[in-house]
């Protein structure tokens, strides 16, 4: 059995589209947790596409498994 490689997809309004400084952490859009990168990427694309005309909205994929097991 392979280890699950958890990914978190979330987004929100940023001060500058070239950074990850979110302006209001209480208003983050938590898209969800995903067991693999492919499904996380699909969710990220869908969320980002919904806000494509808003340059201050940014969505990201966080590789939680790298945070949980940094040496792996």
trRosetta pair geometry for C-beta under 8 A, 3 or more apart (Angstrom, degrees):
i j d omega theta_ij theta_ji phi_ij phi_ji
3 65 7.3 123 131 -143 116 134
3 72 8.0 -52 70 176 166 154
4 35 5.0 -70 -152 -149 104 91
4 36 7.9 -101 -155 -59 67 69
4 65 7.4 -162 112 -85 59 125
5 35 7.1 87 55 171 56 50
5 36 6.1 65 61 -111 98 53
5 37 7.0 -23 104 -34 126 82
5 63 7.3 -26 171 -157 100 89
5 65 4.3 -73 -147 -10 64 158
6 33 6.0 -20 -161 -170 101 106
6 34 7.4 134 -156 72 52 44
6 35 6.8 -34 -96 -114 54 41
6 64 4.1 -43 101 68 105 120
6 65 5.2 140 38 -50 71 83
6 68 7.3 57 43 -1 121 140
7 33 7.1 148 77 -160 45 55
7 34 4.7 -27 65 64 98 94
7 35 7.8 -49 21 35 87 6
7 36 7.2 -21 4 110 122 12
7 37 5.9 120 -53 -96 152 51
7 39 7.8 157 55 76 126 81
7 40 3.6 -47 106 -73 142 157
7 61 5.5 -8 -176 -172 119 98
7 62 6.6 153 -161 74 62 49
7 63 6.0 -28 -106 -106 83 47
7 64 6.3 -171 -97 10 23 90
7 65 7.7 -38 -59 -3 61 95
8 30 7.7 -46 -172 -150 101 89
8 32 7.7 -151 -144 112 55 30
8 33 5.6 -26 -97 -102 69 71
8 34 7.8 174 -81 18 23 77
8 40 7.7 23 39 -133 11 126
8 61 7.4 149 77 -159 46 48
8 62 4.4 -13 59 56 97 107
8 64 5.4 84 -15 -46 100 115
9 31 4.0 -44 102 64 103 126
9 32 6.0 7 49 54 99 61
9 33 8.0 -177 16 -86 73 24
9 34 6.6 36 -12 -6 109 119
9 40 5.3 173 -51 -159 111 83
9 43 4.7 167 41 105 168 119
9 44 5.0 -136 -135 -71 125 79
9 47 6.6 157 153 9 120 147
9 59 6.6 19 -178 179 90 107
9 60 7.3 -175 -143 90 54 42
9 61 5.5 -20 -96 -101 80 68
9 62 7.7 -171 -75 18 32 74
10 28 5.4 18 174 170 122 114
10 29 6.2 163 -160 85 68 55
10 30 4.9 -24 -106 -110 108 52
10 31 5.9 -160 -87 9 42 81
10 59 7.0 -164 109 -145 25 72
10 60 6.6 -15 65 56 65 81
10 62 7.4 -4 23 -2 98 115
11 28 7.1 159 83 -160 26 75
11 29 5.1 -15 64 58 78 105
11 31 7.0 44 5 -31 93 110
11 47 5.8 164 7 143 139 131
11 48 7.3 167 -84 -79 158 69
11 51 7.4 -175 132 34 148 150
11 57 6.2 54 155 177 121 84
11 58 5.7 -160 -149 100 96 41
11 59 3.3 -51 -71 -93 132 68
11 60 6.5 144 -87 8 73 65
12 22 4.7 47 83 -144 125 120
12 23 7.3 -149 137 39 108 72
12 24 6.8 -139 176 65 130 72
12 25 7.6 120 94 -111 175 33
12 27 5.9 124 -141 100 118 81
12 28 4.3 -71 -53 -112 134 60
12 29 5.9 165 -74 9 70 77
12 57 7.1 -112 154 -139 15 69
12 58 7.1 -20 61 56 45 71
13 22 6.7 99 74 -157 51 72
13 23 4.8 -43 104 34 101 116
13 24 6.3 30 53 26 111 95
13 27 6.9 4 16 97 105 127
13 56 5.0 16 -151 139 83 104
13 57 5.9 -42 -91 -90 57 61
13 58 7.9 100 -135 16 16 78
14 17 6.1 124 79 -91 125 39
14 19 6.2 177 178 79 126 77
14 20 6.7 -83 -119 -138 131 23
14 21 5.9 104 -157 70 87 57
14 22 5.7 -60 -95 -97 67 47
14 23 6.5 162 -131 -21 16 88
14 56 5.9 -161 53 -170 63 64
14 57 7.5 137 9 -119 84 13
14 58 4.8 11 -13 11 130 125
15 19 6.6 -14 63 65 91 126
15 21 4.9 -23 22 93 113 112
15 23 5.6 129 -60 -73 73 95
15 56 7.9 10 -110 -144 7 100
16 19 4.6 56 73 17 101 107
16 21 6.8 40 31 45 87 109
17 55 5.1 -68 -61 169 142 86
17 56 6.6 -107 -67 -99 90 37
17 58 6.3 158 -138 -67 67 119
20 58 7.2 -131 -114 108 61 146
20 60 6.8 26 -123 -54 117 152
22 25 5.9 101 101 -80 124 64
22 28 6.5 11 -175 -85 157 99
22 58 8.0 -131 -91 58 83 107
23 56 7.9 -2 -7 175 134 116
24 27 4.2 31 106 22 116 114
24 28 7.7 -162 101 -41 66 63
25 28 5.9 -11 -162 -28 47 112
29 47 6.9 168 114 -157 131 128
29 59 7.6 -51 76 -100 114 97
31 43 5.1 142 146 159 134 117
31 44 7.3 169 56 -81 166 50
31 47 5.1 -81 -90 -62 138 147
31 59 7.1 46 -29 -148 137 122
32 43 6.2 -102 50 -159 106 160
33 64 7.5 -16 -137 2 101 151
34 37 7.9 117 107 -95 121 15
34 39 4.4 -166 -166 98 127 104
34 40 3.9 -173 60 -68 142 80
34 43 6.2 -166 -55 8 140 138
35 39 6.7 35 48 43 70 139
36 39 5.4 84 63 15 83 98
36 40 7.0 -152 96 -4 40 94
37 40 5.5 -63 -145 43 34 112
37 41 5.9 37 157 -25 71 107
37 61 7.2 78 -143 165 77 148
37 63 7.7 -10 -91 -102 101 96
38 41 5.8 -53 -146 34 26 111
38 42 6.7 30 153 -20 60 103
39 42 5.5 -47 -149 32 36 115
39 43 6.6 34 153 -16 64 104
40 43 5.8 -57 -151 39 33 110
40 44 6.2 36 150 -22 67 107
40 61 4.9 102 145 -136 119 120
41 44 5.4 -51 -143 37 33 115
41 45 6.3 36 156 -21 65 104
41 61 6.5 -23 -81 -69 59 155
42 45 5.9 -54 -149 34 28 111
42 46 6.5 26 154 -17 62 107
43 46 5.8 -55 -148 37 31 111
43 47 6.3 27 156 -15 66 108
44 47 6.0 -59 -146 40 28 107
44 48 6.0 23 159 -15 66 112
44 59 5.4 168 -152 128 76 120
44 60 7.3 -35 -129 162 121 8
44 61 5.1 -59 -65 -55 145 102
45 48 5.9 -58 -140 42 26 108
45 49 6.0 30 159 -25 63 109
46 49 5.8 -55 -146 33 26 113
46 50 6.8 31 154 -25 60 102
47 50 5.9 -51 -157 25 33 113
47 51 7.2 -4 157 10 63 106
47 59 4.6 131 103 -103 118 160
48 51 6.5 -80 -155 53 33 88
48 52 6.6 68 147 -76 68 76
48 58 8.0 6 -114 -152 95 38
48 59 4.6 -124 -69 37 85 126
49 52 5.5 -7 -149 -41 38 115
51 54 4.7 -57 -177 45 89 112
51 57 3.9 -68 155 94 144 150
51 59 7.5 133 45 -27 125 108
54 57 4.3 49 100 5 114 113
62 67 7.6 3 162 -17 106 130
63 66 4.3 45 112 5 111 116
63 67 7.3 148 99 -12 65 84
64 67 5.5 -57 -155 38 46 110
64 68 6.0 39 151 -18 77 109
65 68 5.6 -55 -139 42 34 110
65 69 6.1 -22 175 34 69 101
65 72 7.4 -75 156 76 95 133
66 69 7.2 -75 -127 66 20 64
66 70 6.5 55 171 -108 61 54
66 72 7.9 -138 -114 63 49 93
67 70 6.9 7 -140 -69 22 86
69 72 3.9 18 134 1 119 127
